[in-house]
Amino acid sequence: MTDSLSSPVPFNYDRFLTDLKHQIRSAQLRASIAINRELILLYWQIGQSILARQREEGWGTKVIDQLSRDLAKAFPEMKGFSSRNLKYMRTFAKAYPDEEVVQRCVAQLPWRHNIALLEKLKDADERLWYAQQAIENGWSRDVLVLQIETGLKARIGSAITNFQRVLPKEESDLVQSLLKDPYHLDFLTLGKDAQERELENALVLHIRDFLLELGLGFAFLGNQYPIEVDDKEYKLDLLFYHVKLHCYVVIDLKMGEFQPEFSGKMNFYVAAVDNLLRAPNDNRTIGIILCRSKSKTTVEYALQEMGKPIGVSTFQLSETLPEPLRNNLPSPEQLEMEIEAIATDLEEKGVN
């Protein structure tokens, strides 16, 4: 009799195991989300209770300090009952008086995300907007803070485009909402005389940061992407595919101010991609001209007669170190002198 333990696993075992692991992970995720939601609602209810007592009985800071000690003693296995955190709960409850709003939106975010929203934003509508974006995009707390500090809400949909004229209304609004102006490329450090190729290479080197700044849905296909027209090769600076829009996105990089001829070149690139790469189920290719600066009227005139969907945005770079830090760092000449002095000293001591 053959030992069942020594028998080979069934041919479909791997698929079974994969499906089972997916179910377990999905259940773990749902449980984690449910636990987080209940915790956030608990914090909101505690905050509401403290607010009510302060209104009705004039509770002050000392009572909150005492409450912190008593709760920590009663529930030693639970964290989060510090005096500071209880005050955050009070602020949280005051910021969101409607429990339905809490359940529908901010309860889906971890507590540290909610603290960041409270600390960084005073306007209730802005807080809810960033909260929803964090949920939809799966932002970490650090990414959420970065998006708030770089003014994402004001930047989204601000690019100058011809989308309304060349795309159907519903598609136009969606595409417009996915473009930003300006794009913050603070993760790059380039000199003021850097060329387009240097910018391109730096973006490719930091592609994860660039994809984060572009937004959800962009898939990077390559840089200097070759296309051939009439036996002549042209190279696209950056080519992406947007999985939500189901279309190719061509990005042309310009280190200077926008010039009218840029739009004609982009119109050609977009037409070429539409004809050479676009599949029957793909939507129309989008072109984005990313330049250092632009004049609104010049861009509008340049795009006025273009038949392909094109947007023009600017970017911002972190060119130099902050002044206080720069003043405290040695110059290249000083570094070279220091290195030579160390080398001489080691040589005199007979150190190889």
PADRENLUM-83325 format. One line per 2 residues: number of its first residue (from 1); for each residue y, x, z of N, C-alpha, C. Coordinates in steps of 0.02 Angstrom, whole numbers. Atoms other than C-alpha are relative to their C-alpha. Layout:
<nodes>
NUM = Y/X/Z/Y/X/Z/Y/X/Z; ...
</nodes>
This chain:
<nodes>
1 = -60/42/0/0/0/0/62/44/0; -60/-42/6/168/70/-50/49/-18/55
3 = -50/11/-52/293/92/91/64/-26/-32; -60/30/29/441/-21/54/61/44/8
5 = -58/-43/-12/559/108/128/5/54/-53; -1/-53/51/508/234/-5/10/-27/-70
7 = -9/30/66/528/112/-148/71/9/-24; -68/-6/26/677/135/-262/38/-65/10
9 = -41/60/-11/822/17/-233/-1/-42/-64; -2/43/59/833/-134/-350/53/22/-49
11 = -46/-24/52/921/-103/-514/71/-27/9; -67/28/-8/1067/-216/-465/28/11/70
13 = -22/-12/-69/1086/-146/-289/72/25/4; -67/-29/-2/1244/-44/-327/54/-54/-10
15 = -48/54/12/1333/-197/-396/5/-45/62; 1/41/-61/1279/-297/-243/40/33/56
17 = -35/-37/-53/1344/-161/-126/76/0/-13; -71/0/17/1510/-150/-219/32/-67/15
19 = -26/67/-13/1535/-338/-210/6/-13/75; 1/11/-72/1490/-340/-26/58/38/34
21 = -55/-39/-29/1613/-201/15/67/-31/-16; -62/34/19/1748/-294/-80/12/-61/45
23 = -6/59/-43/1714/-452/21/21/20/71; -16/-22/-68/1720/-356/185/72/24/4
25 = -69/-25/-1/1882/-267/141/50/-58/-7; -44/58/8/1960/-432/84/5/-38/66
27 = -1/35/-65/1909/-513/249/40/39/52; -39/-42/-47/1980/-365/346/74/-7/-13
29 = -70/6/17/2144/-379/251/27/-68/22; -22/66/-21/2155/-567/281/7/-4/76
31 = -4/0/-73/2118/-540/465/60/38/25; -58/-41/-19/2249/-404/477/65/-37/-12
33 = -61/39/15/2380/-514/392/8/-57/50; -3/56/-48/2335/-660/506/22/24/69
35 = -18/-28/-66/2347/-552/662/74/19/1; -71/-19/3/2515/-482/606/44/-62/3
37 = -41/61/1/2582/-657/570/4/-32/70; 0/28/-67/2529/-719/742/42/42/48
39 = -40/-44/-43/2608/-567/825/75/-11/-12; -70/11/16/2773/-592/733/24/-67/27
41 = -18/65/-26/2774/-776/779/5/1/76; -3/-8/-73/2738/-730/961/66/33/19
43 = -63/-34/-14/2885/-609/959/60/-47/-10; -55/47/13/2996/-744/884/4/-51/57
45 = 0/50/-54/2943/-869/1018/26/30/65; -27/-34/-60/2976/-742/1157/75/7/-6
47 = -73/-7/10/3147/-707/1081/36/-66/9; -31/66/-8/3186/-894/1072/3/-20/74
49 = 1/17/-72/3135/-915/1255/53/39/38; -52/-40/-33/3248/-772/1309/69/-26/-17
51 = -64/28/20/3392/-843/1209/15/-65/38; -10/63/-35/3367/-1014/1288/19/11/73
53 = -16/-15/-70/3367/-941/1464/69/29/8; -67/-30/-4/3523/-840/1428/54/-53/-8
55 = -49/54/10/3613/-995/1365/3/-47/61; 3/50/-52/3554/-1108/1505/12/28/70
57 = -3/-27/-67/3547/-991/1654/38/66/5; -42/-60/-1/3654/-843/1603/-38/65/14
59 = 38/-61/-10/3516/-713/1605/36/60/-32; -30/-61/26/3578/-535/1582/-52/53/-15
61 = 44/-55/19/3505/-366/1536/-50/17/55; 45/-19/-55/3432/-335/1709/-61/-45/3
63 = 57/46/0/3323/-490/1695/-50/20/-54; 44/-22/55/3255/-426/1528/-38/62/22
65 = 34/-60/-25/3216/-259/1610/-56/-19/47; 52/23/-47/3121/-349/1748/-57/-34/-37
67 = 51/34/41/3031/-457/1620/-44/50/-35; 38/-53/33/2978/-300/1528/-52/30/47
69 = 46/-30/-49/2900/-226/1684/-57/-48/17; 50/50/-21/2810/-387/1731/-50/-14/-57
71 = 45/13/56/2739/-418/1558/-46/60/-13; 41/-60/9/2679/-238/1542/-54/5/53
73 = 49/0/-54/2593/-256/1710/-54/-54/-10; 47/55/10/2514/-423/1665/-46/11/-60
75 = 39/-12/61/2455/-365/1493/-1/75/-16; 0/-73/10/2420/-177/1508/-31/22/-66
77 = 33/-18/63/2314/-179/1350/45/-11/-60; -46/15/55/2461/-240/1244/61/45/2
79 = -62/-37/5/2604/-134/1182/54/-45/-29; -53/39/30/2773/-200/1131/43/-38/49
81 = -40/37/-49/2844/-266/1294/52/44/34; -54/-41/-27/2970/-128/1321/65/-40/1
83 = -64/35/-4/3145/-183/1367/35/1/-67; -32/-6/65/3209/-120/1201/-31/-49/-51
85 = 33/44/48/3078/-218/1104/13/-73/16; -17/69/-18/3114/-377/1202/70/-18/-26
87 = -68/13/27/3296/-360/1150/-2/-8/-76; 10/11/72/3239/-341/970/-27/-70/-14
89 = 27/68/8/3139/-502/991/56/-52/6; -57/46/-9/3297/-588/1052/44/1/-63
91 = -40/-6/61/3395/-522/903/-35/-31/-60; 41/28/53/3253/-572/787/4/-76/0
93 = -2/73/-6/3251/-750/852/70/-28/-16; -69/22/15/3440/-763/839/14/4/-75
95 = -12/-9/72/3438/-698/659/-36/-53/-40; 39/49/36/3305/-825/608/-13/-61/45
97 = 9/58/-44/3332/-988/703/-52/-50/-25; 47/47/29/3217/-1083/584/-71/30/-1
99 = 68/-27/-3/3033/-1056/624/-36/-4/-67; 32/6/65/2982/-1116/451/16/60/-44
101 = -19/-59/38/3079/-972/372/-39/61/24; 38/-55/-29/2993/-851/490/-72/-1/-26
103 = 70/5/23/2820/-915/444/-7/13/-74; 5/-5/72/2855/-922/258/14/70/-26
105 = -23/-64/27/2935/-750/241/-13/59/47; 0/-63/-39/2965/-620/376/-62/9/43
107 = 62/-8/-38/2805/-656/473/-54/36/-40; 48/-35/43/2713/-578/325/12/76/1
109 = -17/-71/-3/2796/-410/362/-15/28/69; 10/-31/-66/2751/-287/501/64/0/40
111 = -58/4/-46/2866/-283/652/51/55/-16; -47/-55/14/2941/-113/606/42/-15/-62
113 = -39/22/58/2993/-184/437/55/-48/22; -49/49/-23/3079/-327/526/56/32/41
115 = -52/-36/-37/3170/-209/643/48/35/-48; -42/-33/51/3232/-111/491/47/-50/-33
117 = -43/52/30/3297/-272/412/56/-20/47; -51/19/-49/3389/-316/572/52/55/10
119 = -46/-56/-12/3464/-143/593/44/15/-61; -35/-21/61/3515/-117/411/43/-54/-32
121 = -34/54/36/3576/-289/358/28/-52/48; -32/52/-41/3696/-414/435/-5/-68/-33
123 = 1/63/36/3689/-547/300/-71/-29/-3; 66/31/-5/3545/-671/321/-33/-6/-69
125 = 29/7/68/3522/-703/134/-25/67/-26; 22/-67/22/3512/-515/100/-64/20/35
127 = 61/-17/-37/3382/-493/237/-61/-35/-31; 56/37/29/3273/-629/162/-17/25/-70
129 = 12/-26/67/3295/-558/-13/-41/65/3; 36/-64/-6/3239/-383/39/-69/-11/31
131 = 65/15/-29/3099/-457/145/-49/-24/-54; 43/26/53/3031/-551/-6/-19/55/-49
133 = 15/-57/44/3044/-395/-115/-52/46/31; 48/-44/-35/2950/-294/17/-70/-30/-2
135 = 64/34/2/2812/-424/19/-31/4/-70; 24/1/69/2797/-436/-170/-21/69/-25
137 = 12/-68/25/2802/-248/-199/-43/43/46; 41/-38/-46/2702/-192/-47/35/62/26
139 = -37/-59/-22/2840/-76/14/-19/21/71; 4/-27/-68/2814/36/165/69/-8/32
141 = -64/6/-34/2951/34/296/51/49/-29; -46/-51/26/3026/196/227/26/-19/-69
143 = -22/22/66/3031/126/51/49/-58/6; -45/56/-12/3112/-34/115/69/26/20
145 = -64/-28/-22/3247/67/203/36/34/-58; -30/-34/58/3275/172/46/31/-50/-48
147 = -26/50/47/3296/17/-62/62/-34/28; -60/30/-31/3420/-57/62/59/48/-5
149 = -55/-50/-2/3521/104/76/27/16/-70; -23/-13/69/3530/124/-114/25/-64/-34
151 = -30/61/26/3590/-56/-135/-39/-31/-57; 42/26/55/3443/-119/-239/23/-69/-23
153 = -17/69/19/3501/-300/-235/58/-2/-49; -59/-1/45/3667/-258/-317/-17/35/-66
155 = 16/-39/60/3585/-140/-444/-45/-38/-48; 47/36/42/3451/-258/-508/37/-47/-48
157 = -30/45/50/3499/-347/-669/69/19/-23; -69/-20/15/3661/-248/-687/7/40/-64
159 = -4/-38/62/3617/-152/-845/33/-42/-55; -29/33/58/3715/-194/-1003/-54/-4/-54
161 = 54/8/48/3593/-266/-1130/20/-51/-54; -8/53/50/3578/-375/-1284/-57/-50/5
163 = 60/41/-9/3428/-468/-1212/13/-74/-12; -14/72/8/3512/-639/-1208/5/-20/-73
165 = -9/16/71/3547/-629/-1394/-65/7/-40; 58/-15/42/3381/-559/-1457/-66/-23/29
167 = 62/23/-32/3253/-628/-1334/5/-74/19; -1/69/-25/3203/-806/-1286/28/-1/71
169 = -35/5/-64/3298/-867/-1132/-44/19/59; 44/-13/-57/3151/-863/-1012/-20/73/3
171 = 19/-70/3/3095/-691/-1068/60/45/14; -61/-39/-9/3274/-626/-1072/17/8/74
173 = -17/-2/-71/3306/-672/-890/-48/44/39; 50/-40/-36/3144/-592/-832/10/74/-14
175 = -9/-71/17/3172/-429/-926/64/27/31; -64/-22/-29/3354/-420/-869/-7/14/74
177 = 7/-7/-73/3301/-440/-688/-39/62/20; 40/-59/-16/3186/-289/-700/37/66/-12
179 = -39/-60/12/3320/-167/-756/53/9/55; -49/-16/-53/3438/-79/-635/58/40/-30
181 = -56/-43/17/3606/4/-646/44/10/62; 33/-60/26/3623/136/-586/-70/8/29
183 = 64/-22/-28/3452/213/-561/15/60/45; -12/-55/-47/3451/326/-409/-57/51/-6
185 = 49/-54/8/3363/490/-447/14/55/51; -17/-47/-53/3406/572/-281/-58/47/17
187 = 57/-45/-13/3231/648/-275/2/61/-45; -9/-58/44/3289/769/-411/61/41/21
189 = -58/-43/-11/3404/917/-389/10/41/-63; -15/-35/63/3478/973/-554/73/20/-1
191 = -68/-23/7/3634/1072/-593/41/-44/-47; -43/43/41/3783/990/-677/-6/16/-74
193 = 8/-19/70/3744/1085/-838/-71/-10/-26; 69/10/20/3562/1029/-847/-3/-39/-66
195 = 9/33/65/3500/972/-1018/-51/-58/7; 45/58/-2/3400/816/-1063/-72/20/13
197 = 69/-20/-9/3237/912/-1072/-15/19/73; 9/-16/-71/3262/977/-895/-6/-63/42
199 = 5/64/-35/3292/800/-834/-68/-32/-13; 64/30/19/3138/740/-928/-58/34/37
201 = 53/-37/-34/3027/878/-857/0/-14/75; -5/14/-72/3091/845/-681/-26/-70/16
203 = 24/68/-11/3055/659/-697/-77/-3/-6; 73/-1/7/2878/693/-758/-32/33/60
205 = 25/-35/-59/2852/815/-614/1/-46/61; -6/47/-56/2909/679/-493/-12/-72/-23
207 = 11/65/33/2833/534/-589/-12/-56/50; 11/53/-50/2778/440/-433/65/-26/28
209 = -65/21/-25/2955/438/-366/38/-39/-53; -35/34/55/3022/387/-536/-29/-70/-10
211 = 31/65/7/2896/245/-550/21/-47/56; -24/40/-57/2948/184/-378/71/-25/-14
213 = -69/20/14/3130/182/-434/3/-48/-59; 2/47/56/3087/95/-598/-19/-69/24
215 = 22/64/-26/2999/-42/-502/-71/-16/-18; 70/19/8/2833/-131/-499/-16/-19/-72
217 = 24/21/65/2737/-146/-661/3/54/-54; -6/-52/50/2783/15/-754/-60/47/3
219 = 55/-49/6/2636/121/-814/22/55/-48; -24/-57/39/2678/296/-878/-52/20/-52
221 = 45/-18/55/2602/337/-1048/10/72/-24; -10/-70/20/2681/507/-1081/73/15/-16
223 = -67/-23/21/2835/610/-1121/-8/38/-66; 2/-29/67/2880/682/-1291/-57/-33/-40
225 = 54/38/31/2766/545/-1356/11/-2/-76; -11/-6/73/2740/573/-1544/-13/-66/-37
227 = 11/54/48/2762/438/-1675/17/26/-69; -9/-26/67/2751/468/-1861/25/-54/-47
229 = -29/46/49/2861/382/-1990/14/39/-64; -10/-34/64/2858/432/-2175/-18/74/4
231 = 25/-69/-6/2758/589/-2134/46/45/41; -43/-39/-43/2892/644/-2013/-12/-20/72
233 = 15/14/-69/2858/659/-1827/63/-6/42; -54/10/-48/2977/590/-1697/-31/-2/70
235 = 27/-2/-68/2956/612/-1510/44/-41/47; -35/42/-49/3002/483/-1378/4/38/66
237 = -7/-36/-64/3072/556/-1217/-53/-23/50; 47/28/-48/2971/439/-1106/-26/-67/-27
239 = 29/64/21/2852/297/-1150/-40/-30/57; 34/37/-52/2791/165/-1028/-29/-64/-29
241 = 22/68/16/2694/4/-1035/10/-42/63; -13/43/-58/2748/-140/-922/-53/-53/4
243 = 58/43/-4/2597/-235/-861/19/-73/13; -21/69/-12/2696/-389/-808/32/-30/-62
245 = -32/24/61/2799/-402/-966/-46/4/-61; 47/-10/56/2652/-349/-1076/37/29/-61
247 = -36/-31/55/2760/-235/-1180/10/75/13; -18/-71/-5/2799/-53/-1217/74/5/19
249 = -69/-14/-19/2958/20/-1142/15/73/-18; -22/-66/21/3044/168/-1224/62/19/39
251 = -59/-24/-36/3165/270/-1118/26/63/-34; -33/-58/30/3288/389/-1201/49/28/51
253 = -40/-32/-52/3373/513/-1083/61/35/-30; -62/-32/22/3554/569/-1105/37/26/62
255 = -34/-30/-58/3640/689/-987/75/-13/1; -71/12/4/3814/640/-1046/18/-73/0
257 = -24/69/4/3915/483/-1075/-32/-35/-60; 29/38/55/3846/345/-1185/43/5/-63
259 = -33/-2/65/3889/364/-1369/-29/-55/-45; 23/56/41/3878/222/-1498/-62/16/-42
261 = 57/-17/42/3753/316/-1606/-67/-2/37; 62/2/-39/3626/314/-1463/-37/-66/-13
263 = 32/65/8/3594/129/-1493/-37/-5/-67; 35/0/64/3549/155/-1677/-65/38/3
265 = 61/-40/-8/3424/289/-1632/-52/-38/39; 47/39/-40/3346/178/-1499/-27/-59/-39
267 = 23/56/41/3338/32/-1619/-56/22/-47; 52/-29/43/3236/143/-1736/-64/12/40
269 = 59/-14/-41/3120/199/-1595/-38/-64/18; 31/63/-20/3088/21/-1537/-36/-32/-60
271 = 31/28/60/3053/-37/-1715/-64/38/-17; 60/-41/15/2931/108/-1740/-57/-16/48
273 = 52/16/-48/2837/70/-1579/-28/-69/-12; 23/67/16/2830/-114/-1624/-49/0/-58
275 = 41/-1/59/2752/-72/-1791/-62/44/6; 55/-49/-4/2640/74/-1742/-45/-8/60
277 = 39/2/-62/2583/40/-1564/-13/-71/26; 4/67/-29/2612/-141/-1522/-60/-39/-25
279 = 58/41/18/2456/-251/-1519/22/-72/-9; -18/70/13/2454/-434/-1574/18/-40/63
281 = -13/38/-61/2454/-495/-1393/55/32/43; -55/-31/-35/2596/-378/-1339/65/-36/-16
283 = -68/24/13/2774/-439/-1319/42/55/-32; -43/-48/35/2919/-353/-1405/16/60/44
285 = -16/-62/-34/2953/-173/-1358/73/-1/24; -67/-4/-30/3103/-140/-1244/24/72/-2
287 = -30/-67/-2/3219/9/-1260/51/6/56; -49/-13/-54/3316/83/-1113/32/67/-13
289 = -38/-62/6/3451/213/-1140/27/17/69; -18/-20/-67/3473/306/-977/48/59/-5
291 = -51/-53/9/3635/406/-975/39/12/64; -37/-21/-60/3750/492/-852/57/-49/16
293 = -56/47/-10/3896/372/-878/7/-42/-63; -8/44/58/3951/233/-994/66/-39/7
295 = -57/45/3/4099/128/-1047/-26/-69/-19; 28/68/9/4059/-59/-1036/15/-26/-71
297 = -19/28/66/4155/-108/-1194/-35/37/-56; 34/-40/52/4083/35/-1297/-73/-20/-6
299 = 71/19/1/3906/-13/-1248/-8/-70/-31; 5/68/27/3936/-197/-1286/9/-1/-75
301 = -10/-4/73/4004/-157/-1459/-60/32/-35; 56/-37/31/3861/-35/-1495/-63/-43/-4
303 = 60/42/-1/3729/-165/-1450/8/-66/-37; -16/67/27/3815/-312/-1533/-41/-19/-62
305 = 36/15/62/3726/-298/-1701/-72/26/-1; 68/-26/-3/3563/-219/-1642/-50/-57/5
307 = 49/54/1/3411/-327/-1679/-57/9/50; 53/-13/-48/3294/-246/-1553/27/-4/71
309 = -23/5/-69/3303/-277/-1364/12/68/32; -20/-65/-26/3398/-130/-1290/45/-10/61
311 = -43/0/-59/3475/-99/-1119/27/70/12; -32/-64/-16/3594/38/-1063/14/2/74
313 = -11/-9/-71/3593/100/-884/22/72/13; -18/-67/-21/3661/250/-792/-47/23/55
315 = 39/-28/-55/3578/365/-668/44/44/43; -36/-44/-47/3637/460/-516/-48/53/26
317 = 39/-57/-22/3574/631/-467/28/29/65; -23/-40/-57/3581/733/-308/5/72/-26
319 = -7/-64/35/3653/887/-392/1/59/48; -8/-57/-45/3693/994/-242/-17/-21/71
321 = 12/14/-71/3656/1008/-58/64/-25/32; -60/21/-35/3774/922/63/43/59/21
323 = -48/-54/-14/3931/1024/99/-15/38/65; 13/-37/-62/3891/1065/284/-61/44/-6
325 = 61/-39/7/3715/1122/240/10/59/-48; -12/-52/50/3773/1219/86/39/58/30
327 = -42/-52/-30/3903/1313/189/-39/43/49; 39/-37/-49/3770/1367/314/-58/38/-29
329 = 54/-35/33/3648/1434/186/25/63/-35; -21/-61/34/3654/1612/117/3/-9/-76
331 = -4/2/73/3705/1638/-64/-59/39/-30; 54/-40/31/3578/1709/-190/11/74/8
333 = -16/-71/-8/3669/1877/-179/-17/24/70; 15/-19/-69/3653/1878/10/-75/3/11
335 = 73/-1/-6/3468/1834/-2/-29/63/-31; 25/-60/34/3439/1975/-125/12/62/43
337 = -15/-58/-42/3526/2099/-10/-46/2/61; 44/3/-58/3423/2038/138/-71/23/-18
339 = 68/-19/22/3260/2057/40/-5/75/-11; 0/-72/13/3307/2233/-16/1/38/66
341 = -5/-34/-64/3351/2281/163/-67/-2/36; 66/6/-32/3184/2215/229/-50/45/-34
343 = 46/-43/37/3089/2306/90/11/72/18; -15/-69/-18/3179/2469/131/-24/17/69
345 = 21/-11/-69/3144/2449/315/-76/6/5; 72/-3/-1/2959/2417/284/-25/66/-31
347 = 19/-62/34/2950/2566/166/8/59/47; -12/-55/-47/3026/2680/298/-52/2/55
349 = 50/4/-53/2897/2619/423/-71/12/-27; 65/-13/29/2757/2654/301/-44/-60/-8
351 = 38/62/9/2707/2473/280/-2/-16/-74; 7/15/71/2637/2432/107/9/-75/-11
</nodes>
